[in-house]
């Protein structure tokens, strides 16, 4: 998984590099931006972005706590799954616990951009494992608002996504299933997703404080927006 913060005024250059000339024509959320292309003005540099790969034995169930310096999120799922926190504030940490008594593998990778920061794994029944950057202390309060986007679809389908609020945009290069959390968004959040291989439709949901507020599906271009 590769996640890079992007100043939205250079969206056209990012698109050319990311999708190799793939034409995207659907408008984005809070401006007239066409997919990843077009100039939308200046935005300040965002903080570093953290992402996590949760790997190991296929189908291994887990629960976890993702946190940065100001917010935390409870998560659950099965291996494999990717998790990204946009607009995060260092330090970052993921603590995960196997929810089975078997000897299956639960592995974590913490990634910043394309650089692996930390790795860890466990095979112990109901084992705990964690990765972190910096020196996290206590777990901060639950995110408020807690805005999440979950992307499901063909497991091998590579996609590029633009996750943005009213002031920042983040470009994501990933494969489903991927859970994206937006820490402390400024206004309406929109996600724009473009498939590369077009292996089948995406099913995307957006939740706010545990309540699903928007859904979207389709291929190869899908937009989901906070109401």
Phi, psi and omega in degrees: 000133177235127180229129184227135172289143182227128167289124192292346177290344179254025181303323182296319179293318178299318181297318182297321180286315189289315186249010173058040176094005177299127183274127178240129189235001183274141183289148177268191199286293195253021180200190181263020180300130176267098184061239178265000188256159177102155180263131182235015176100187186261143171225149181290159177300132176275168177287167176302149181253135177250145175222157184228136169257128177250109191235181177129218181289125181308129177084359180298121181280148181209160166235162182197168174233118175260138180211153166237202186286341185237343186219161175220157182221132172274132179227162174206157180171197177229153178290137358267157174203145174251146180228135178228141174242115178262151185061035182278163180233119181298151005276163184239154179201147169232124173248122183235150181229128173297142178250036179215159181263008182274185179257023178297159184268134169238114183240145179234143170231133173255126188233139171239112188064242177253009186257126177281123184267319185204148177222151177197157179206163176213149172241000184292144173303130182053033184288153177254147178210149181212154172226153182202160169235143185073206183231078178298147177253241178286157177289125182288173180298160177300143181303137178213106005284154177257092182254126183228148172234127179245124182251118175238157182163196180304125187302327182271002185282111175282141178219158170246137180230146172246114179252121186216149168251206183282350185228344184224151174229140181233129180262131183240136175241111190203185174224149178285158358279138180227132176251125182243128174247137178252111181279122175053061179292152177257092179083200186299137178251137177229140173243129177242124188234135179230123178284152177261314183266340180057056181276348182159170188288149170273149166240116187237135177232148175239131179237150177230116182053042175086359181248128178291123183248347179200147174224155177206151179212163178135187180194150359267002184234124183226136177238134175230138187223140175294132181297000000 
